[in-house]
Amino acid sequence: MNKEIEKVPIFKFIGDSGSVTEDVVVREFPLTIILNGHELVTLLCSPSGLNYLAVGFLYSEGLIRNKDDIKQIYIDDVGSMVKIETTGGIGTGEVAKRYIGSSGGRGLSIYTSGTAGGLPIVDSTLRVTAGEIMSLHREFQHRSEIFQATGGVHSAALCDPGNILVFAEDVGRHNAVDKVFGKCLMEGISTRDRIIAASCRISSEILAKVARRSVPILASRSAPTDLGVKLAKDLGITLIGFVRGQKMNVYANEWRLIDA
């Protein structure tokens, strides 16, 4: 069986009638990231793409800038620990100040009243049609095999207007996005003039991850938050939500949507 799912016994009711059967549930897995010999964080995640998750997390938190910052990555035999050595090194004091033992929590708040926290404005000439976004999301949903089996994961993908280029699933929505960007960073896949498709709620933190990779369009099956919308407007990101069937809502920078 896929290592990301597990069968469990259940007692199932249909109306007033119950019976013993099995169901498939998604696995939730603790991954500890050790950075330059110091325990940084423990993420609750799905047990796949752990190297990409660790690298994507470090990039999202500003601890690495590119692939060249990484000297070595080691994953233990059980897969519960990723050790990463960087060229610059991170001191014990810096880690202790910024990261205190966590179970998947994220870093500092990047959006306060009236400021985008130093995030870059996304400058891109990419234009798409509504039909292209809807078509991508139809393919995106078909790719979500673990969600179809369990209903228990989030998905994220890097796309161009006609294709899904990188796809990831995880129990954590932040983790799914970090896995996508971690793979892009490690394999030299450009994120400029590309699209992020997602299944999750778009908070300001998710929006910030997308901005740091200069992605001009973020399209989700779910809803944005108010700070997510404000940040998208400030940073020039086209933010689309509720992409379902032949419908979608554009919350910011609709000028990137063109007629077919």
C-alpha positions as CSV (number, residue, x, y, z in Angstrom):
1,M,0.0,0.0,0.0
2,N,1.1,3.6,-0.6
3,K,3.1,4.7,2.4
4,E,1.1,7.9,2.7
5,I,-2.1,6.1,3.5
6,E,-3.2,3.4,6.0
7,K,-6.2,1.1,6.4
8,V,-8.1,1.3,9.7
9,P,-11.0,-0.7,11.0
10,I,-14.3,1.3,11.3
11,F,-17.9,0.8,12.3
12,K,-19.9,2.3,9.4
13,F,-23.5,3.3,9.6
14,I,-25.9,3.7,6.8
15,G,-29.1,5.0,8.3
16,D,-29.7,2.9,11.5
17,S,-27.8,-0.1,10.3
18,G,-24.1,-0.5,11.2
19,S,-21.4,-2.9,10.1
20,V,-17.6,-3.5,10.6
21,T,-15.5,-2.6,7.6
22,E,-12.2,-0.8,6.7
23,D,-11.5,2.7,5.6
24,V,-8.4,4.4,4.2
25,V,-6.9,7.3,6.1
26,V,-3.9,9.6,5.4
27,R,-0.8,9.2,7.5
28,E,0.4,12.1,9.7
29,F,4.1,11.9,10.2
30,P,6.5,14.0,12.4
31,L,9.6,15.2,10.5
32,T,12.4,16.9,12.4
33,I,14.7,19.3,10.5
34,I,18.2,19.5,11.8
35,L,20.0,22.6,10.4
36,N,23.8,22.7,10.8
37,G,23.6,20.5,13.9
38,H,20.8,22.3,15.6
39,E,17.2,21.1,15.9
40,L,15.1,23.7,14.0
41,V,11.5,22.5,13.8
42,T,9.3,19.4,13.8
43,L,6.7,19.5,11.0
44,L,3.7,17.2,10.9
45,C,3.5,16.1,7.3
46,S,2.9,13.3,4.8
47,P,5.9,10.9,4.6
48,S,7.0,11.7,1.0
49,G,9.2,14.3,-0.7
50,L,10.8,15.0,2.7
51,N,14.0,16.5,1.1
52,Y,11.9,18.9,-1.0
53,L,9.8,19.8,2.1
54,A,12.8,20.5,4.2
55,V,14.4,22.7,1.5
56,G,11.2,24.5,0.7
57,F,10.6,25.2,4.4
58,L,14.2,26.7,4.8
59,Y,13.7,28.8,1.7
60,S,10.2,30.0,2.8
61,E,11.7,31.0,6.2
62,G,14.6,32.9,4.6
63,L,17.3,30.6,5.9
64,I,18.6,29.7,2.4
65,R,18.6,31.7,-0.8
66,N,19.3,29.1,-3.5
67,K,20.5,25.5,-4.1
68,D,24.2,26.7,-3.8
69,D,23.6,27.4,-0.1
70,I,23.1,23.7,0.6
71,K,26.2,21.6,1.2
72,Q,24.6,18.3,2.2
73,I,21.2,16.7,2.8
74,Y,20.8,13.5,4.8
75,I,17.5,11.7,5.6
76,D,17.7,9.0,8.3
77,D,16.6,5.4,7.6
78,V,13.2,5.9,9.3
79,G,12.6,9.1,7.4
80,S,11.8,11.0,10.6
81,M,14.8,13.3,10.4
82,V,16.4,15.5,7.7
83,K,19.8,16.9,8.4
84,I,20.9,19.8,6.3
85,E,24.3,21.5,6.2
86,T,24.5,25.0,4.6
87,T,27.5,26.9,3.3
88,G,26.8,30.0,5.5
89,G,26.0,28.2,8.7
90,I,23.3,29.2,11.2
91,G,24.3,30.0,14.8
92,T,22.7,28.4,17.8
93,G,21.5,31.8,19.1
94,E,19.8,32.7,15.8
95,V,18.0,29.4,15.7
96,A,16.9,29.7,19.3
97,K,15.5,33.2,18.8
98,R,13.6,32.5,15.6
99,Y,12.4,28.9,16.1
100,I,11.2,27.3,19.3
101,G,10.1,23.7,19.2
102,S,7.1,23.5,16.8
103,S,4.7,21.0,15.4
104,G,4.2,22.5,11.9
105,G,3.8,26.1,13.0
106,R,5.2,28.8,10.8
107,G,7.6,31.7,11.1
108,L,7.1,35.4,11.8
109,S,4.0,37.3,10.7
110,I,4.9,39.0,7.4
111,Y,1.9,41.2,6.9
112,T,1.1,44.0,9.3
113,S,-1.2,47.0,8.7
114,G,0.0,48.9,5.7
115,T,3.2,46.9,5.0
116,A,4.1,43.9,2.9
117,G,7.1,43.1,5.1
118,G,9.7,43.7,2.4
119,L,8.4,41.1,0.0
120,P,9.1,41.7,-3.7
121,I,6.5,43.1,-6.1
122,V,5.9,40.4,-8.8
123,D,6.6,41.9,-12.2
124,S,5.3,39.6,-15.0
125,T,3.7,40.0,-18.4
126,L,2.0,36.6,-18.1
127,R,-1.6,36.6,-19.3
128,V,-4.1,33.7,-19.2
129,T,-7.7,33.0,-20.0
130,A,-10.3,31.9,-17.5
131,G,-10.6,28.7,-19.5
132,E,-6.9,27.9,-19.1
133,I,-7.2,28.3,-15.3
134,M,-10.3,26.1,-15.1
135,S,-8.7,23.5,-17.4
136,L,-5.6,23.4,-15.2
137,H,-7.8,22.9,-12.1
138,R,-9.6,20.0,-13.7
139,E,-6.3,18.3,-14.3
140,F,-5.1,19.3,-10.9
141,Q,-8.1,17.5,-9.2
142,H,-7.5,14.4,-11.2
143,R,-3.8,14.3,-10.0
144,S,-4.9,14.4,-6.3
145,E,-4.9,10.6,-5.9
146,I,-4.4,10.6,-2.1
147,F,-7.2,13.1,-1.7
148,Q,-9.5,11.0,-3.8
149,A,-8.7,8.0,-1.6
150,T,-8.8,9.7,1.8
151,G,-10.2,13.3,1.6
152,G,-7.4,14.2,4.0
153,V,-4.7,16.1,2.2
154,H,-4.0,19.4,0.5
155,S,-2.5,19.7,-3.0
156,A,-0.3,22.3,-4.7
157,A,1.2,22.5,-8.2
158,L,3.4,24.7,-10.3
159,C,1.9,25.1,-13.8
160,D,2.3,26.9,-17.0
161,P,-0.9,27.9,-18.8
162,G,-1.2,24.5,-20.5
163,N,0.5,22.0,-18.1
164,I,1.1,20.9,-14.6
165,L,4.9,20.9,-14.1
166,V,5.4,20.0,-10.4
167,F,2.7,18.5,-8.1
168,A,2.7,17.7,-4.4
169,E,0.2,16.6,-1.7
170,D,0.5,16.8,2.0
171,V,-1.6,16.8,5.2
172,G,-0.4,20.4,5.7
173,R,-1.3,23.1,3.2
174,H,2.0,25.0,3.9
175,N,3.9,21.7,3.4
176,A,2.3,21.0,0.0
177,V,3.4,24.5,-1.2
178,D,6.9,24.1,0.3
179,K,7.3,20.7,-1.4
180,V,6.6,22.2,-4.7
181,F,9.0,25.1,-4.2
182,G,11.6,22.8,-2.7
183,K,11.6,20.6,-5.8
184,C,11.8,23.7,-8.0
185,L,14.8,24.9,-6.0
186,M,16.7,21.6,-6.0
187,E,16.0,20.8,-9.7
188,G,16.4,24.2,-11.2
189,I,12.8,24.6,-12.3
190,S,12.0,28.3,-12.9
191,T,8.9,29.7,-11.1
192,R,8.8,33.0,-13.0
193,D,5.9,33.6,-15.3
194,R,4.2,30.5,-13.9
195,I,1.0,29.6,-12.0
196,I,0.5,28.0,-8.6
197,A,-2.6,25.9,-8.4
198,A,-3.8,25.0,-4.8
199,S,-6.6,23.3,-3.0
200,C,-6.2,25.2,0.3
201,R,-7.3,28.5,1.9
202,I,-5.0,31.3,0.8
203,S,-3.7,33.1,3.8
204,S,-1.1,35.9,3.8
205,E,1.6,33.3,4.6
206,I,0.7,31.2,1.6
207,L,0.7,34.4,-0.5
208,A,4.1,35.4,0.8
209,K,5.6,32.0,-0.2
210,V,4.3,32.6,-3.8
211,A,5.6,36.2,-3.9
212,R,9.1,35.1,-2.8
213,R,9.3,32.8,-5.8
214,S,8.0,35.6,-8.2
215,V,4.9,33.6,-9.2
216,P,2.4,36.0,-10.8
217,I,-0.8,33.9,-10.5
218,L,-2.2,31.9,-7.6
219,A,-5.4,30.0,-8.2
220,S,-7.1,28.0,-5.5
221,R,-10.2,25.8,-5.2
222,S,-10.7,27.4,-1.8
223,A,-11.1,30.9,-0.4
224,P,-8.6,33.6,0.4
225,T,-8.4,35.6,3.7
226,D,-8.7,39.3,3.8
227,L,-4.9,39.7,4.4
228,G,-4.2,37.3,1.5
229,V,-6.3,39.6,-0.8
230,K,-4.6,42.8,0.5
231,L,-1.1,41.3,0.1
232,A,-1.9,40.0,-3.5
233,K,-3.1,43.5,-4.5
234,D,0.0,45.2,-3.0
235,L,2.5,42.7,-4.6
236,G,0.9,42.5,-8.1
237,I,-0.2,38.8,-7.8
238,T,-3.4,37.8,-9.5
239,L,-5.3,35.9,-6.8
240,I,-8.1,33.6,-7.9
241,G,-10.3,31.6,-5.6
242,F,-13.2,29.1,-5.7
243,V,-12.1,27.6,-9.0
244,R,-14.8,25.0,-9.4
245,G,-16.2,23.7,-12.7
246,Q,-16.9,26.7,-14.9
247,K,-16.8,29.3,-12.1
248,M,-14.1,31.2,-10.3
249,N,-13.6,34.5,-8.4
250,V,-10.8,36.9,-9.1
251,Y,-9.8,38.9,-5.9
252,A,-6.8,40.9,-7.1
253,N,-5.1,42.0,-10.3
254,E,-7.7,40.8,-12.7
255,W,-5.9,42.4,-15.6
256,R,-3.9,39.2,-16.2
257,L,-7.1,37.5,-17.3
258,I,-7.8,38.0,-21.0
259,D,-10.6,36.9,-23.3
260,A,-10.1,33.7,-25.2
